[in-house]
Amino acid sequence: MSSVKDIHWQNPEQLGRAVRLKRQEKGLSQKALAARLGVERKWVIRLESGNPKAELGLVLRLLDALDLRASLGDGKPPSSSKEGRISGPSTLDEVFGRLQRSERK
């Protein structure tokens, strides 16, 4: 079972901590993750340290490589269901879903 739960991160440091936890959970070194992404180990170190200037495209590739997902909200605190999960997909989730379906065709 994953130790990384749904996290409502609000800054680069929180994202970096979540990435580090998931990388370690998967048994990947920073070097191995960097190789998967085609970046230098230094990039992974910076991201895990909370680099606020990390390239968005690379961050999205990193999340995909670690089987993590990101969603956007409207700035309101997330509402929770009984299971403690954020209820309902965001508009961005729906857009990504449509894009993924069209890529599979």
C-alpha positions, 0 to 999 in steps of 0.5 A: 500500500502506498504511503503517498495519499491524496495530497493538497500541495500548495508550494514547490517544497510540498511537491518535492517531498511528495515526489521524494516519498514516492520515488523512495517507495518505488525503490528508485534512486535519484540517478535512476529517475533522472535517467528515466526522464532524460535529465541530470540527477541535479534536476531531480535533487532540485525538484525534491528540494522545492525548486519553484522554477522546474519546467512544467513539462518535465514535472508532468513527465516525472509525475507520470513516471512515478504513477502520480497524478495532479489536478487543479482546483479553484482555490477553495479547500478540497471537499472530502467524501467519507473515504477522505478523497477529493470528490469529483473530477475537475474540468482539467481532469476531464480535458486530460481524459479526453486527450488520452482517449483521443491518443489511443484511437 
